[in-house]
Each structure stands twice: as structure tokens, then as C-alpha cells.
Amino acid sequence: MPAGLVVIQPDLGSAAVLFGIWFGFLLVSGLPPRRVVVALLAFAIAGGFAWSNVLQEYHRERIMGLFYPERDALGVNYSMIQSKIAIGSGGFLGKGYGQGSQTQLGFLTEPATDFAFAALIEEWGLASGVVVLGAFLALIYGILKIGMAAEHNFEKFVCLGTALAFIAQFLLNAGSATGITPVVGVTFPFLSYGGSSLLTSFFLVALINAIQRRS
């Protein structure tokens, strides 16, 4: 229901994050496989309805752009193509701070938010991407470890939901930068510029810290 209401706004990025959280909980819920299949079929039907009646034309074009990356290179796929160029030109060690041509000359759209991961790799290289990925995985591991040690189910669910939210954001942001997922405007946790996003991320980490202190 929350994801459906967000899609109607329409905000495909936030809806995708909510779906990622729901899907993660569905996998660990212990439901019989038949019920899981029924839930996925219901989602597929709702998705088909949303495609025809809710999603805007530019949303559909972005999704179709995944299957036809060479289509409309100056339009719907422009951001994705420029992001790939930025990542590829960065090499292993990058071009240096402030030296990224795609980032500094304005070819890469929204380098501080939607494509922060691509901008990072262009200027600091693939090595920086590996470091960020390692730090992110350590964060997720720590959150899940705290959740497993928590005494109450509610605290366990908070930890799991937080981990799933961060994972969904990471996959959608990095996926947008590399052309694996549509460009949906989701920020990279703790890397993308954005007051509300950063504040929410720190709030979630504060909740996890409080749970750890209670355990």
C-alpha cells in the first residue's frame, strides 16, 4: 500500500526503495513458498496496472531504455550514457579531484545526488568505489549483527528494515550509474548531497545505535 501511494504521486524512486524493503521482509518472513509466489503474482498484476495507468511517459521511456541503451542517446538515455563514460574514463585511480571532464563540464547530470557514485569514480577512480563499497558492506554487516543480538522482535525488524533500505538505495543509485537499473533519482546513503536524505540516514543509524546500547 505505501509503495502504491508513492507511485501515484508519482515518485518511482521512493516506491522502488519501499518495494525493496517489502521484498526483503517477504524473503525472510518464513512464509510458505506458495504464499510468496501469490504475493509476487499480486505485485506483478499491480505493476502491470501501474505501467498502463499510473506511470508517466518518461518513466516508461527510462525503463525501456534499459533494453535499448542506444535509443535516444540525447534524450532519455543521455544521463545513463554520460555516467558510463564518467566511470570508464576514471580508470583505477581516477583523474584527480576537480579534474573529471564529465563531472566538471556539466555532461554528467546531477553529479552530487543521482550520479554521485559515478562522479566519485571518475575523479577518484575505481579504487575509491571499492573502498566505499567495502565501508558500505561493513555498515550493513554491523546493522544486521546488532539486529541478531537484539532482544525484542521490533528491534530486530528495525535493524532489518534499515539494512534493506540502505541496500535498496545503494543498488538503485549504483544501478542507475552503471545502466543496470532505470534512472529513478535515488540518493546514495551518506555519499549523495541532500539534507533530508542525509538526515534520514543518520536518524536510522541513531536508532540502530540505541538498539545496540539496549542489548
C-alpha positions in Angstrom: 0.0 0.0 0.0 2.7 2.7 0.9 4.6 1.9 -2.3 1.4 2.2 -4.4 0.5 5.6 -2.9 4.1 6.8 -3.6 3.9 5.6 -7.2 0.6 7.6 -7.7 2.5 10.8 -6.7 4.5 9.8 -8.9 7.8 9.0 -7.2 9.2 5.9 -8.8 12.5 6.0 -6.9 10.9 6.0 -3.4 8.4 3.4 -4.5 11.3 1.2 -5.6 13.0 1.5 -2.2 9.8 0.6 -0.4 9.4 -2.4 -2.7 12.9 -3.5 -1.9 12.2 -3.3 1.8 8.9 -5.3 1.3 10.6 -7.9 -0.8 13.4 -8.4 1.7 10.9 -8.9 4.5 9.0 -11.3 2.3 12.0 -13.5 1.8 12.9 -13.7 5.5 9.3 -14.0 6.8 9.2 -17.7 6.7 6.0 -17.8 4.6 5.3 -21.0 2.7 6.6 -20.8 -0.9 3.1 -20.8 -2.3 2.2 -17.6 -0.4 5.4 -16.0 -1.6 4.5 -16.8 -5.2 1.0 -15.5 -4.7 2.4 -12.2 -3.3 4.8 -11.8 -6.2 1.9 -12.5 -8.7 -0.2 -9.9 -7.0 2.7 -7.4 -7.3 3.1 -8.3 -11.0 -0.5 -7.6 -11.6 -0.3 -4.3 -9.7 2.8 -3.5 -11.7 1.1 -4.1 -15.0 -1.8 -1.8 -13.9 0.7 0.9 -12.8 2.5 0.7 -16.1 -0.7 1.3 -18.1 -2.5 3.8 -15.8 -0.1 5.4 -13.3 3.4 5.7 -14.6 4.2 8.8 -16.7 5.5 8.5 -20.2 9.1 9.5 -19.2 9.0 6.7 -16.5 8.2 4.1 -19.2 10.8 5.5 -21.5 13.5 5.2 -18.8 12.6 1.6 -18.2 12.5 0.7 -21.9 15.9 2.5 -22.2 17.5 -0.4 -20.2 16.7 -2.8 -23.1 17.6 -0.3 -25.8 20.6 1.7 -24.4 21.5 3.1 -27.8 18.0 4.6 -28.2 17.6 8.3 -27.8 21.2 9.0 -26.7 20.5 12.7 -26.4 17.2 12.2 -24.6 16.0 9.6 -22.1 19.3 7.7 -22.1 21.6 10.7 -22.0 22.3 10.7 -18.3 23.0 6.9 -18.2 25.4 7.1 -21.2 27.3 10.1 -19.7 27.5 8.2 -16.4 29.1 5.2 -18.1 31.6 7.4 -19.8 32.5 9.0 -16.5 33.0 5.7 -14.8 35.0 4.3 -17.7 37.3 7.4 -18.1 38.1 7.4 -14.4 40.3 4.3 -14.6 41.6 2.7 -11.4 43.0 5.8 -9.7 40.8 8.5 -11.3 41.6 11.8 -12.9 42.1 13.7 -9.6 39.9 16.0 -7.6 38.1 18.5 -9.7 39.6 17.1 -12.9 36.7 14.9 -14.1 35.6 16.2 -17.5 32.1 14.7 -17.4 31.5 16.0 -13.9 33.1 19.4 -14.1 32.0 20.3 -17.6 28.3 19.5 -16.9 27.9 16.4 -19.1 27.1 14.3 -16.1 23.7 15.4 -14.8 23.2 15.7 -11.0 26.7 14.6 -10.0 26.1 15.5 -6.4 23.0 13.4 -6.0 21.7 10.9 -8.5 25.1 10.2 -10.0 27.4 10.8 -7.0 28.8 7.3 -7.4 29.8 7.9 -11.0 31.3 11.3 -10.1 33.3 9.7 -7.3 34.8 7.0 -9.6 35.6 9.5 -12.4 37.7 11.7 -10.1 39.0 9.2 -7.5 39.0 6.0 -9.6 37.6 2.5 -9.3 39.8 2.1 -6.1 37.6 4.7 -4.3 34.5 2.8 -5.4 35.9 -0.4 -3.9 36.7 1.5 -0.7 33.1 2.9 -0.5 31.6 -0.5 -1.3 33.7 -2.1 1.5 32.6 0.6 4.0 29.0 0.1 3.0 29.2 -3.6 3.4 30.8 -3.2 6.8 27.9 -0.9 7.8 25.3 -3.4 6.6 27.1 -6.2 8.4 27.2 -4.2 11.6 23.5 -3.4 11.4 22.5 -7.0 10.8 24.8 -8.2 13.6 23.1 -5.7 16.1 19.7 -6.9 14.9 20.6 -10.6 15.5 21.7 -9.7 19.1 18.6 -7.6 19.8 16.2 -8.9 22.5 12.9 -7.9 21.0 11.4 -8.7 17.6 10.6 -5.0 17.0 14.2 -4.1 17.4 15.2 -6.9 15.0 12.7 -5.6 12.4 14.0 -2.1 12.7 17.6 -3.3 12.1 16.5 -5.5 9.1 14.3 -2.7 7.6 17.2 -0.2 8.0 19.6 -2.6 6.3 17.2 -3.3 3.5 16.5 0.5 2.9 20.3 1.2 2.6 20.8 -1.8 0.3 17.9 -0.8 -1.9 19.2 2.8 -2.2 22.7 1.6 -3.0 21.5 -0.9 -5.6 19.3 1.7 -7.3 21.8 4.5 -7.2 24.8 2.4 -8.4 22.5 0.6 -10.8 21.4 3.9 -12.4 25.1 4.9 -12.7 26.0 1.7 -14.5 22.9 1.2 -16.6 21.7 -1.8 -14.7 18.5 -0.2 -13.4 16.4 2.8 -14.6 17.4 6.3 -13.5 14.9 6.8 -10.7 16.6 9.6 -8.7 17.5 7.7 -5.5 20.4 9.0 -3.4 23.4 7.0 -2.3 23.4 6.8 1.5 25.9 9.1 3.1 27.5 9.9 -0.2 24.9 11.9 -2.2 24.2 15.6 -1.3 20.8 16.2 0.2 19.6 17.4 3.5 16.5 15.2 4.0 18.3 12.1 2.7 21.3 12.6 4.9 19.2 13.5 7.9 17.1 10.3 7.5 20.2 8.1 7.1 21.7 9.5 10.3 18.4 9.1 12.1 18.3 5.4 11.2 21.9 4.9 12.3 21.0 6.6 15.6 18.1 4.1 16.1 20.5 1.2 15.5 23.0 2.7 18.0 20.2 3.0 20.5 19.2 -0.7 20.0 22.8 -1.7 20.4 23.1 0.1 23.7 19.9 -1.6 25.0 21.1 -5.1 24.0 
